Amino acid sequence: MLVVGCFVYLFHRMLPNPVAIFQVIATVFYWRDPSAGPFLMKRFLVTVPRNLIGCFKGWRIVWHVIAIVLTFILVTSGFDWRYFLATRNPAIRSWMWPAVGIGGLLPLALPLILFVVGFIIQSSRTILAGWAVGQAALLGSLVSSAYKAVMGCAHPSHVIGTDISHVFRFGWLRGGVFWGWPSSHATIAFAMAVTVFTLCPKQRWLGFVALLYACYVGLSVSMTIHWFSDFAAGAIVGSVIGTVVGRSFLGKHQKPNVQCGISSDLPATAC
């Protein structure tokens, strides 16, 4: 209902004046504000390649290694298969299936919602959070898809059959980029959640809500369309991405004298 209300409000403002259509779009993407526009959009565009590389630099590569080692342990110990057998309960799966759709749609919808809400309340912080969450989702998708392209992990069947939890088809695109290790749902959910957690040090409750959402999505897909190791690796990799993106948008560069209806300067924190 909030989304519908936002769009009704926008259309109500645009209909009396066709020029407002351009003004609304321009404001959402910052181009109406000469000082805020180039700075904030540039922060998003310039930091995409830098943050992508940053997810693998220094100590962060260790977490990728940990995700791989943990997966090896979960697969070879038989935990993945036993977890799969233990979670075939129809009642449990009925509670978990909605997360598959939610985890696929929210990464697209949430940045747009934050843009719209930020425009309505004239909050640069909210719109900046939209850019940060959007970048986290983008990098989460890119990194998880790149891993899937070379790992070729077989995804679990919807019915109990032969144990295929240990099947990996290493090579280029032998298993595609939509299924397999790590879970894109989990990677993106944790990337977005940790970004919010990092951006909002004064509103920790918001960060914990975001992490609760990520856990729900991750555990849900581990009981429906992924192995547990896919979820575990996605949570680790996604958290690394969220830390990098969150610190990048939290970070060092502040743009003075940006008038956005709340303050005369864009704070270091988005929340």
C-alpha positions in Angstrom: 0.0 0.0 0.0 2.9 2.3 0.7 4.2 1.8 -2.8 0.8 2.4 -4.4 0.4 5.5 -2.3 3.7 6.9 -3.4 2.9 6.4 -7.0 -0.5 8.0 -6.6 1.1 11.0 -5.0 3.6 11.3 -7.8 1.0 11.0 -10.6 -1.2 13.6 -8.8 1.8 16.0 -8.8 2.7 15.3 -12.4 -0.7 15.4 -14.1 -1.5 19.1 -13.7 1.9 20.0 -15.3 3.5 17.7 -17.9 6.8 19.4 -17.3 6.7 18.0 -13.8 7.2 14.5 -15.3 10.8 15.5 -16.2 11.2 17.4 -12.9 10.3 14.3 -10.9 12.6 12.0 -12.8 15.4 14.6 -12.7 15.0 15.1 -9.0 15.0 11.4 -8.2 18.3 11.0 -10.1 19.6 14.3 -8.6 20.0 16.2 -11.8 17.7 19.0 -10.7 20.1 19.9 -7.9 23.4 21.0 -9.6 25.5 20.4 -6.5 23.9 17.1 -5.3 23.4 15.5 -8.7 26.8 15.0 -10.1 28.3 14.2 -6.8 25.9 11.5 -5.6 25.4 9.8 -8.9 29.1 9.9 -9.6 29.6 8.2 -6.2 27.4 5.3 -7.3 29.0 5.0 -10.8 32.6 5.5 -9.9 32.5 3.2 -6.9 30.9 0.2 -8.8 34.2 -1.1 -10.3 36.2 0.0 -7.3 34.0 -1.8 -4.8 33.8 -4.9 -7.0 37.6 -5.2 -6.9 37.5 -4.2 -3.2 35.4 -7.3 -2.4 38.5 -9.4 -3.2 41.3 -7.2 -1.9 43.3 -7.7 1.2 41.8 -9.6 4.1 38.5 -9.9 2.3 39.8 -12.6 0.0 40.2 -14.7 3.1 36.4 -14.7 3.6 36.0 -16.1 0.1 38.4 -18.9 1.0 36.5 -19.5 4.2 33.2 -19.8 2.2 34.9 -22.4 -0.1 36.4 -24.4 2.7 33.1 -24.4 4.6 31.3 -25.6 1.6 33.8 -28.4 1.1 33.2 -29.5 4.8 29.4 -29.3 4.5 29.4 -31.3 1.3 32.0 -34.0 2.1 30.6 -34.5 5.6 27.2 -35.3 4.2 25.6 -32.4 6.1 24.1 -30.9 3.0 22.3 -34.1 2.1 21.1 -34.8 5.7 19.8 -31.2 5.9 18.0 -31.6 2.6 16.3 -34.8 3.9 15.4 -33.1 7.2 13.7 -30.1 5.5 11.3 -31.9 3.2 8.4 -31.2 5.6 5.6 -29.6 3.5 4.5 -27.3 6.3 8.0 -25.9 6.7 8.4 -25.5 3.0 5.0 -23.7 2.7 6.4 -21.0 5.1 9.7 -20.7 3.2 8.6 -20.6 -0.5 7.4 -16.9 -0.3 11.0 -15.9 0.4 12.0 -17.1 -3.1 9.8 -14.5 -4.7 10.5 -11.8 -2.0 14.3 -12.3 -2.3 14.0 -11.9 -6.1 11.8 -8.8 -6.2 12.9 -6.7 -3.2 16.4 -6.0 -4.6 14.7 -4.4 -7.5 11.9 -2.7 -5.6 13.7 -1.4 -2.5 16.0 1.1 -4.3 13.1 2.5 -6.3 11.0 2.8 -3.1 13.8 4.6 -1.4 14.2 7.0 -4.3 10.4 7.7 -4.3 10.2 8.2 -0.6 13.3 10.3 -0.5 11.9 12.5 -3.2 8.6 12.9 -1.4 10.1 13.8 2.0 13.1 15.6 0.3 15.7 13.5 2.1 19.1 13.1 0.5 19.9 10.5 3.1 17.1 8.2 2.0 18.0 8.6 -1.7 21.6 7.9 -0.9 20.6 4.8 0.9 18.7 3.8 -2.3 21.9 4.1 -4.3 23.9 2.1 -1.8 21.3 -0.7 -1.5 21.0 -0.8 -5.3 24.8 -1.1 -5.7 24.9 -3.9 -3.1 22.3 -5.8 -5.0 24.1 -5.3 -8.3 27.5 -6.4 -6.9 25.9 -9.4 -5.1 24.3 -10.5 -8.4 27.6 -10.1 -10.4 29.8 -11.9 -7.9 27.4 -14.8 -7.3 26.8 -15.2 -11.0 30.6 -15.2 -11.7 31.1 -18.0 -9.1 28.2 -20.0 -10.5 29.6 -19.7 -14.0 32.7 -21.7 -13.0 31.4 -23.9 -10.1 28.5 -25.6 -11.8 26.9 -26.9 -8.6 23.8 -29.1 -9.2 20.8 -27.7 -7.5 18.6 -30.0 -5.3 15.5 -31.7 -6.7 12.1 -31.0 -5.3 11.7 -34.7 -4.5 13.9 -37.1 -2.6 16.1 -39.1 -5.0 19.8 -39.8 -5.5 22.3 -37.8 -3.4 23.6 -35.1 -5.8 24.8 -32.7 -3.1 28.4 -33.3 -4.0 28.0 -32.7 -7.8 30.1 -29.8 -9.1 30.7 -29.4 -12.8 33.7 -27.1 -12.8 34.3 -25.2 -16.0 32.8 -22.3 -17.8 29.0 -22.1 -17.8 28.7 -25.9 -17.3 25.9 -25.3 -14.8 24.7 -21.9 -16.0 24.5 -18.7 -13.8 21.0 -19.0 -12.4 21.4 -22.1 -10.3 24.2 -23.4 -8.0 26.8 -22.1 -5.6 26.6 -19.7 -4.0 22.9 -18.7 -3.6 22.2 -15.4 -5.3 19.2 -14.9 -3.1 21.4 -15.2 0.0 24.3 -13.2 -1.4 22.2 -10.3 -2.5 20.0 -10.3 0.7 23.1 -10.3 3.0 24.8 -7.7 0.8 21.8 -5.4 1.1 21.3 -6.1 4.8 24.9 -5.5 5.8 24.9 -2.3 3.7 22.0 -1.0 5.7 23.6 -2.2 9.0 26.8 -0.3 8.1 25.0 2.9 6.9 22.8 3.2 10.0 25.0 3.1 13.1 22.5 5.2 15.0 19.5 3.1 14.1 20.8 -0.4 14.9 17.3 -1.7 15.0 17.0 -1.0 11.3 20.1 -3.0 10.6 18.9 -5.9 12.7 15.6 -6.0 10.9 17.6 -6.1 7.6 19.7 -8.9 8.9 16.6 -10.8 10.0 15.2 -10.4 6.5 18.4 -11.8 5.0 18.4 -14.8 7.4 14.8 -15.5 6.4 15.6 -15.4 2.7 18.8 -17.4 3.1 17.4 -20.1 5.2 14.3 -20.3 3.1 16.1 -20.9 -0.1 18.3 -23.5 1.6 15.1 -25.4 2.3 13.6 -25.0 -1.2 15.9 -24.4 -4.2 19.4 -24.5 -2.7 21.7 -26.6 -0.5 22.6 -25.4 2.9 26.2 -24.8 1.8 24.9 -22.5 -1.0 23.2 -20.4 1.7 26.2 -20.4 4.0 28.6 -19.3 1.3 26.2 -16.7 0.0 25.8 -15.2 3.5 29.6 -14.9 3.9 30.2 -13.5 0.4 27.2 -11.1 0.7 28.4 -9.8 4.0 31.8 -9.0 2.5 30.1 -7.1 -0.3 27.8 -5.3 2.1 30.7 -4.2 4.2 32.6 -2.8 1.2 29.6 -1.0 -0.2 28.4 0.3 3.2 31.8 1.7 4.1 32.1 3.3 0.6 28.9 5.2 0.9 29.4 5.9 4.6 33.0 6.9 4.0 35.3 9.7 3.5 33.8 11.9 0.8 31.2 14.4 2.0 29.6 17.0 -0.3 29.2 20.3 1.6 26.2 22.7 1.0 23.9 20.2 -0.5 20.4 21.5 0.1 17.9 18.6 0.3 15.3 19.8 2.7 16.8 18.4 5.8 20.2 19.9 6.3 22.8 22.0 4.5 25.2 19.2 4.2 25.2 15.5 3.3 26.2 13.6 6.4 28.6 10.8 6.5 25.9 8.4 7.5 22.8 7.6 5.4 20.6 7.1 8.4 
